[in-house]
Amino acid sequence: MAKLDFIKEELEQAREQGLFITIRSVDSPQGAWIIVDGKRVLNLCSNNYLGFANHETLRSAAQKGIDEFGVGPAAVRTIAGTMSVHKVLEEKLARFKGVEAAISFQSGFNANLAAIAALVGPDDLIFSDELNHASIIDGCRLSRAKTIRYEHCNPESLREKLEENKDHPGKKMMITDGVFSMDGDIAPLDRLVDVAEEYDAIIMVDDAHGEGVLGNSGRGIVDHFRLHGRVDLEIGTMSKAFGVVGGYVAGKKIIVDYLHQKSRPFLFSSAVTPPDVSACIAAVEILQESGEMVEKLWGNGNYFKEKMSALGFDLGLSETPITPVMIGDAKLASTFSARLFEEGVFAMSIGFPTVPRGKARIRVMNSASHSQQDLDFGVAKFAEIGKELGVVA
Ligand SMILES: *Cc1c(COP(=O)(O)O)cnc(C)c1O
């Protein structure tokens, strides 16, 4: 066998199982309708919850960022890459989230790697929801702490695991996603925090899909549950509701101070570019002033879900505008998605390993940028193809 034949075999296998990922290319700005592979389609799969990715205010902020600071930071944050815009963003984020301090990173993925690997090490224990995001899992691995998985969204299971390990001499840390992006369910953070506090565990929540969505004006899951001051650190991303790119850690000042010294993506990877950071600042300012787009997002999500439930679609565990349309078989899900695309609706199927085997789905991401007419169009196509493929009666 030639040395790279294993790749060919794996890719062939993925194709046979309907798990091969087709990468589509977008030829327009993000929005309700986009041009994908040359075709104009209704966009039901981006994380652009509030329509910020092509928002006029963010666009002009980015242009102004270039005029004032150029296009690149030319260094890591700890050498010459920290520009005043980075500091402004961090201050605005801290105020918005209602925390003592914030530190920004190149992405949410990086923020998870940065925070987890800095805070715990080989002698420590991490208690992690079994469905936590891949970047949390990688952060846990990188830290070399022992990772103990508790049952999904189950505070009693967390308590059991903490109790079993209560005499462990090292540090303990509890980590959960705030909103789980594949199912759209919300972590019972109030009860998880109660349990973690009893065992004096460091409390971390990844709010990537909660900010801009949950809480007052999109302040996130901590605000949603009124847990201010009780969560040690929140991971955030600027790439979803905020519509740009970047990540951050928000929380206790002592943690942020520590990450300035210790987190490797901060020390060894260049800062986010000035136009990006300038656009991020504008996004936070918009939400600081008004929750109007957040309300529109929820209105759209609820409208879409009502119509889809009435048609008989199984929408899984969703409690947020993220709407998984449960199909089951990965091949059927991918056929469904391909048919939707032919009919002008862009909604991707998601299968193993992103979700468990046999739980393939089409994940619909609702957004404030959709009109009711857009949603009606999407629902009608789901109904038509759902009947055609025998998913609904
Ligand atoms: C998307 C996501 C991330 C990664 O954020 P990026 O800024 O895109 O790197 C991290 N955690 C969760 C839960 C996410 O959904």
The ligand as a MOL file (V3000), in Angstrom:
LIG
                    3D

  0  0  0     0  0            999 V3000
M  V30 BEGIN CTAB
M  V30 COUNTS 15 15 0 0 0
M  V30 BEGIN ATOM
M  V30 1 C -18.3800 28.2070 17.1560 0
M  V30 2 C -18.0000 27.8240 18.5260 0
M  V30 3 C -16.7080 28.0600 18.9960 0
M  V30 4 C -15.6390 28.5980 18.1050 0
M  V30 5 O -15.7930 29.9380 17.8510 0
M  V30 6 P -14.9630 30.6030 16.6390 0
M  V30 7 O -14.8890 32.0260 17.0010 0
M  V30 8 O -15.7350 30.3390 15.4020 0
M  V30 9 O -13.6360 29.9350 16.6340 0
M  V30 10 C -16.4230 27.7460 20.3000 0
M  V30 11 N -17.3530 27.2190 21.1140 0
M  V30 12 C -18.6040 26.9650 20.6950 0
M  V30 13 C -19.5980 26.3920 21.6430 0
M  V30 14 C -18.9710 27.2570 19.3930 0
M  V30 15 O -20.1980 27.0020 18.9690 0
M  V30 END ATOM
M  V30 BEGIN BOND
M  V30 1 1 1 2
M  V30 2 1 2 3
M  V30 3 2 2 14
M  V30 4 1 3 4
M  V30 5 2 3 10
M  V30 6 1 4 5
M  V30 7 1 5 6
M  V30 8 2 6 7
M  V30 9 1 6 8
M  V30 10 1 6 9
M  V30 11 1 10 11
M  V30 12 2 11 12
M  V30 13 1 12 13
M  V30 14 1 12 14
M  V30 15 1 14 15
M  V30 END BOND
M  V30 END CTAB
M  END
